């Protein structure tokens, strides 16, 4: 039995579309919150922050999209990764060289920054809570947010000689590193 040419053409075209869709899923740059990286040097330590960068898109971020008092993956998609090549002091507390998931608990006047030893996980669990196992916390520090000098449409991290900052919407969260 012969397959009609139109059916063969249709099946071939359908398979090509399906294959293109599958490969497009693997391209993280096409996500609504694309991957981003911040790098810099603090003393002898090379610091890298790998994260996904969501946009404000007219939404109220702090206290609404990202609730106060609840652990947050400090970005979008997979949990944010913080890596340091040397031991450092974060807000005066020791953090060994290594790779950590970075989480935050935002507050209006104070934030908790969490360095966790579990890496590679998706940033949130099925119910929407941060995918954070608090038993694997290596370091937590408290910092003060401030109003940013300019609005930031996309979430961004900046690493400089004094530490790193998270900047998004109208908030900047500096974290001192030595």
N, C-alpha and C positions, 0 to 999 in steps of 0.2 A: 504494500500500500504506500503510495507516494504522499508526502506532505505538500500541500499547495505552497507555492512560492510566497504568497502573502503571509501565510502562517509562519513560515520559516523566518521571514523578514521581521515579523512582529516579535517572535520569540527572541531573536538575536538582539533587536533593539531593546526589548524589556530587560534582558540579561545585562546589557551594557549600562542601562540606567541604574539597575540594582547595584552593580559593581561600583559605579561612580558614587552612589549614595553611601555605600559601605566605606569606601576609601575616604570620602569627605568627613565621615565621623571621626576618623583618626587624626585629622588636621586640627590641632588645638587652636591655631591662629584664627580659625573661622568661628570660634565660639563667641557668644555675646559678651563674655568676660574673658578676653584673650590672655594668654600667659605674658608675664612681665618679669623682669629681673632687675634688682638693684644690687650694685657691688660697690665696695669701697674698702678703704684701709683705716683701721683704728689702731694706732701704735704699730705693733708687729703683726697684728691679726688681719687677715683678709676675710671680709665678711660678705656673704652673698645671701640675698633674700629672694627666693623664687615664689611667685604668687600669681593668682589670676586677678585681673584688674576690672572690676565691674564699674559701670557708669551710674551717675545720679539719675539721669533720664527724667528729671522733673520730680523725683520722689523725695520725701523727707527721709533722710538716712538715719540719723542718730535718735534713738528713742522710739522709732517706728519700724523701718525696714530691719535695722539692727537694734534690737531692744536693749535697754539699759539693764544691767544686773544679770545678764545671761551670757554664758560662754559663746564666743563667735570665732570662726576659723580664720579671722584676720585677712580675708580676701574672698574669693569665690572658688567654686569647683573643688579641687583637691585642697587638703589642708596646706597652709602656707609653710614653706620650709626656710629655716634660718640656719646658716652654716658659718662656723668660724674655724679658721685654720690654726688658731692658737687659743690658749686659755685667756679669758677676758673677765673683767668685772662689769656687771650690768647693774647700774644703780647701786654700786658699792658691794654687790654680792658676786661670788665666784661662779663662773660658768666654764666648764672644761671645753677644750676644743672638741668639735663634733658637729653633727647634724641633728636638728631638732624640728619638731612641728611647733609653729608659733600660733598661739591662741591669745585672745584678749577678752576681758570682761569689761565692756565700756560702762562708764558712769558719767553723769553730768559734770561732776567735779573731780573724779578720780577714776583711773583705769587700772586693772590688774593685767599685767603682761605675763604670759605663761610659756615657758620653754618645756616641751614634752618630748620624751625619748622615743615615742612611737612615731614613725614616719611612713609616708606612702599611702595613707588612708584617704578616702574621700572625706571632704570637710564636714559633712553633716550626715546624721543617721536618718533612717527612713522617716521618723516622726518630725524631723526638722531640727533636732538638738545637735549641737556640735559633737562631732565624733572624737571625743576627748576622754581618755581614760586617766582620771586624776591620780591614780596610783602610779602612773608613769611620769608625773611631773618632776622635772629636774630642778627647776627654779621658777619662782614667782616673784615679781616685783610690782610695786605700786608707783604710778606716775600721774602727773597732772596734765590733762589736755588743755589746749588753748585755742582761741579763735585764730584761724589761719589768715595770713595777710591777703590772700586772694582765694576765690572759690576754686575748687578742684573738681572738675567733672568726673575724671577717672581716678580711682584709688591709686595712689602711688606711694612707694617707699623711697626714702632718700638715705643713703649712708654717707656720713662725712666724718671728719676727724674726732668729733665729739660723741658720735653714736649713730643712731638712726631715728627717723621719724616716719610715721604713717600720716598721710595727708589725704583727706577725702571730704567732699562737700565743703563745709566751712570750718572744719576741725583739723588741728594738727596735734599729733601725740608724739612728743620727743622722748626718747629713751637714751639716757646717758650710758656710754660705754668707755672703759679705759683698759 
